[in-house]
């Protein structure tokens, strides 16, 4: 790192030491690792269950499947949300089968048992045929911790889990600036990907792959190492900040003006011709214009954000499996979760949430111009439809890496200093799972 402080935070406080544990190939395919992760990680942390905007009235619900579990989150009469295991107390039949739905009572399709939004059993067939009398009002679904933050409904399968705010720590405070709860989900793709979930985590925990896999970003995002900030939080989360609206400093073309940057200059009422041969100076000029014209153009949210937040890309990775790439006017969620039965597969989500752009019915996201309308999650077969250009490039190496990690020639990896977040991720995983190879 070339600076001692950034965004008012001391870099030394966000650069803890690592031990250098060997990152073995076995952890990416062995069942013993999958079992340990389920017991010590997945059932102990916070998860995003869906969008809070989908819960409008009492009885509206979301479901989320993780591993072999399914969680149902129900809107209450007072607008709050409660989460329960999605299993009928009678014979275990799954209660809710759609990701988004709603009814005054949650009804089991097997024997017709009905539950109120607060999980209380409200109706059974033949109530007097039970040895202890009617179970109605006495039986409740198994409730688990649940809260709403950042426009998402979160749940945890650990009844003793720390509050979400404590789990998020400093990252949560920083993320508040983007006003995530005011955004709309305009893209939501889900796919079963043929690699272990940690392969995707490793990818999002480093920027070393950007010049190789994502050369198209070089014209408007500075991925040069000396200008990139890496932070690691005590809670296990981390952040990478790359300078936006500035060509990459890696190449001799750092002052060559390309189309995305020229378009941004025009939008913010600057003449691209003034920056020909000095494109690296466009960033500061656009920042000044955003401060000057932001409110008039309808970007009221800029007023509560720092300079870096309205011009740069802040890439948060929340332990163990959620990445939030924050743009000035929206953010991506990139999540990998364990496959229910196969350690060599995972469930990958790619969502995009955005602020509405004034005088426009579209926003610009990972798929290019995207209609500004709330969408439900779409499941696609891996390889048959794009997950977004950058995500496709990331996933393109997944299969080859999954195969290579089985090789006797892979003996634990050799990481560059900028891949320290990968090392820290695996060391935290080692400690939680109690496995140190």
N, C-alpha and C positions, 0 to 999 in steps of 0.2 A: 504494500500500500504506500502511496506517495503523499498522503495527507494525514494529519493527526486528528482532525475532527471533521464531522460532516453533519449537516442538518441539526447542529446544536448538540450532537452526541459525540462523546469521545470514542474513537475507533477502537482503542485498547479495551474498552469495556465490552465490545462486541466481537472480540477476537480471542476467545478462550483457547487454551492449549488442547491438543489431541494426543492420544497415546500412540497411535500408529498401528492399531489392531489390523491383522490380516483380513482382507475381505474375500472370503472363500467363495468358490463357485457353488458349493453345496447349498448355501442359503437360498439360492434362486430356484431350487427344484426339489429339495428334500422334504418329505412329509413331516419330519420331526421339527423342521423350522416352521412350516405352516401351522402345525399344532401349537407350538410355543407362541407364535405371533397372535393366534386367536385368543389364547388364554391370557396373555400378558399385555397385549397391545390393543387389539380391536375391541375387546370387551371392557377396556379400561379408559378409553378416551372419548372425546366429543366427535360427533359426525354431523354432517349436513344432511338433513332429511328431505329438504325441498324448499320451495319458495313460499314465504309467508303470504304473498299476494294471492295465493290460491286458496287461502282460508278466509272466507268473507263472512260466513254465517255459522251459527252453532250447528254442529254435526258435519260440517265440511271436513274432509280428511285428506291427508297425504299418506302414502306408504313408501317405505324404502327398504330394499332387500340388501343385506350385507352378509356375505358368507351364506350360511343356511338359515339365517334369521330374517324375519320380516318385522318391521316396526310400523305401527299405525299412529299417526299424530292427528289429534282431533281438536277442532275449534270449540271453545267453551262458550257458555252463554254470555260471559263478560268479555269475550274477545281474546282471552288468553288461550294457550295451547297446552294440551297434555299429551304425553306419549305412552304407548302401551305395547307390549309384545302382541303381535298380530295373530293370536291363537285363542279360540274359544275355550272357556273354562270347562265346558262340558266334555268334549271328546277331542279337543285339540285342532279342530278344523280351522283353516285360515279364514279370517272374517272378511277382510277387504282385499280385493283382487286387482284393483286399478290403482295407478299411481296418484291420481287425483279423483276425488268423488265427494259425495255428500248425501246425507239423509238425516231426518230427525233422530233415528235410532240406527245403530250399527247392527245389522242382522246376519246371523250365521245361516249360510245356505244349506246346511246339512239337516238340522232339526229345528231351525227357526228361533233359536235364542236371540234376544235383542238386548243391546246395551246402550245406555244413555251416553252422551258425549264425555261425561266424567268417568266412564268405565263401569258404572254400576249396572248390574243385571236388572233389566226392567220388565222382561217378559219371558216366560217359558211355556212350552206346551204341557198341559196336564200338571199344573203346579202342585196339586195336592198328592201327587204320586211319588213324592220324595220322602224318605224316612224322617228327615228333620223338618218336614213342612216345606212350603215354597221357598226356594233359594233367592227369589227376587228381593232386591234391596240388601241382601246379605253378602252376595258374591260380587267381586270386582275384578276386572282385568288386571293383569300384572303391570303396574305403572313404573316407569323409569324417568330419570331426570330429563327435562326438556326446557328449552328457552328460545327466544327469538332475538336475533341480532344480525345486523348487516343485511336485512332483507331475507334472511334464511331462517328456517326452523332447524334447530340443532337438538340432538338427543345423545344420551350416553347410556350404555348398558351397565354402567357401574353406579350403583345407588349411592356410593360414598365419593363420587367424583368431585373434584374442586369446582367451584363455579366457573362458568365459561370465561368470565372476565379475567379470572386468575390464570386459567389455562392459556388464554391468548397473551396475557402479559403486555409487554411493551408493543408488540405487534398490533394488538387490538386498538391501543391508543392511537398509534400511527395511522391505522386503516380508517379510523373515524373521519379523517379529512375528506375522503372521497364520497361521503354520504351514500354509501352503498344501498341503504334502505330505500332511497328515493329513485333507484334505477329499476328498469324493467328487463326481464330476461327475454331476449329476442332470438337466441339460438340455444339449443340444448340437444346435443348428440351423445349417444351412448353406444358402446361397441364392446364385444368380447374379443380381446386381443391376445394373440398367442405368445405371451411372455409373462414372467412373474411380475407382480405389481412393483417390486423394488427396482426393476430395470427402468421403469418410467420415472420413479422417484430419483434415481441417480441422475438421469438426464436433466431433470428440472433443478437439481441441486448443483449444477455447474454450467458455465457459459463457454467452456473450452471448445465445445462442438459447434458454436455458432458460425465461424468462418467456413467450416466444411459443409454443414447441413443446411444452413440458412444464408447463403451468400446474398440473397435478394434484399436483406435488411440493411446492407452496408451503406446504402445511399442516404438513409435518413435516421439510423440509430448507430451511435458510436459504441461499438463492441470492443474497442481497444482496452487492453488490460489495465493500462495506467490511468484510465479515466473511469473505471468501473469500481463501484463500492460493494464490498461484501460484509454482511453483518450476521452474527450468530447470537441468538438470545438464550438466556438461561433456561427458558421453558422448552428448548429444543427446536424452536422455529428459527428461520433465517430469512434474510432479505438480500437481494442484489439490486443495485440501482445503476441503470445505464442512461447516459445522456441522450435525450431525444432530439429530433429535428436538427441533427448534426451528422454529417457523413463520418463513417468509421475512420479513426485515426490510424488504423493498421496499415493503410495503403497510401501510395503517392497521390491517389485521387481524392484525398481528404477535402480539397477545395473545389472539386468538380460538382456543379449543381445538376441534380437529376430530378426527374419528374415529380415524385412524391413531395420532395422538399419545395420545389417550385410551386406546386399547387398550394401548399400550406402558406407560402409567402403571399400568394395572390389572395387567399381567403382572408388573411389578416391585414389586407390592404397595403402590402409592400410590393415593390416592383422587383420581380426576379432578376431583371437585367442588372440591378444594382449589386447583385451577389454572385454574378458570374466570375469565376476565378477566386472567389472568397466565400464559398458555401459554408465553411466552418463558422462564419460570423452570423449566419442566419438565425441560429438558436437564440442568441441574446436579443436580437431584433424582434423576433416573434414573441418572446417572453414579455418584452416591454409593451407590445401591441395587445397581448392578451390581458395585461393589467389595465391598459388604457381603454380597450374596446369590449372587454369580456361581458360586462353587465349589459351594455347596449345591444350586443349580439345575442343576448339570452343565456349567457353562461354565468348565472348568478352564483353557482357553486364555487367558482374560482375565488370568491371573496374570503372563504374560510379555509383556503388551501395555501401551502407554502409555494415558493417559486419553483422548487424542484418538482413538486407534485403536479404542477400544471404544465410542465414541459418535458419531464423525463419519464422513464418506465421503471416502476418499482415492482419487483418480482418477489412476492412473499411465498415461502414454502412453509406451511404449517405441519408440524410433525403429527402423525407420520405420513400423511398421504394427500394433502390438499395444497395446490398451488394457486395463488391468486396473482395474476399479472395485471397490475393497475395502470391503465391509461388515464390521461387527464379527464376523459369524458365517458369512461366505461372500464370494465375489467373482465378478464377471462377467468373461469374456473377450470382447472385441469386436475382431474382426480383419478387415482388408480386404487381399486379395492380388490380384495382377494376373490378369486373364483371359488364357488361353493365346494368344489371337489378336486380341482386340478391345480397344484402349485405352479404349473408352467403356463397358466393362463390368468388373466385378470379382467376386471370390468373397468373400462376407461370412459370417463365423462369429459366432454368439452362443452362448456356453456359460455355465453357472452351476455353480460348485463350492461345496459347503457342508459345514460341520461338522454332525454329527448332533445333533438337538435331543433332549434327554432326554425320555423318556416320550412320544415322538411318532414317527409313521412318515412325517411330511411335514416339509418345510422351506418357508419363505416366500421366494420368489425373484421374478425378473422376470415370471414367468407366474402369480404368485399361489401358493397352496398347491401344492407339488410333491412327489410321492412321493420318499422318500429311498432311492433305488436307483441303482446305477451304470448309465449308459446309453451307447449308441453314438451316433455322429453321424447325424442325420436330415437328408436333403436335401429341401428343399421348393422348389416353383416360386414365384418371387417374386410376391407379390400374392394367392396362393391360400390362404395360411395365415399366421397371425401369427408374427412374430419376437419378440414381446413388445411390450407397449403402448408403452414408451418407444422401443424400437428401431424400431417401426413409424412413430412420429412422426418420428424422425431420417431414416428412409429415404424418408418422404413428400416431402421436398424434393429428393431426389437427382436425379430425372428433370428437374425444372424447372431445377435449377442446371446440369446437364450441357448442357441446351439453351441456357441463357442465356450460358454461357461461350463459345459459338461467336459470339455477337453482336459486331458492330463497336462496339456501345455499351459493351461491357465493356473498360475500358482499364487494368485492373490492380488494382482494388480499393482501398478506403479503410478501413483497420482501426482499431478502437478500441484503446486501451492494453491492455485486458484480453484482446485477441486477439494479444498478443505471441508466444505460443507457436506460432501459425499462421505468423507471419513467420519465426520462428527455424527452424521445420520446413522451410520452402521455401528459406531461405538455405543450410541444410545440404545440402539436396538439390541446389541449384545447384552448390555447391562439389564435391560428390561426382561429379555427372554432367558437370561441366565446361561447363555451359550457363548463360550469364548474359544473359538477354534485356533 
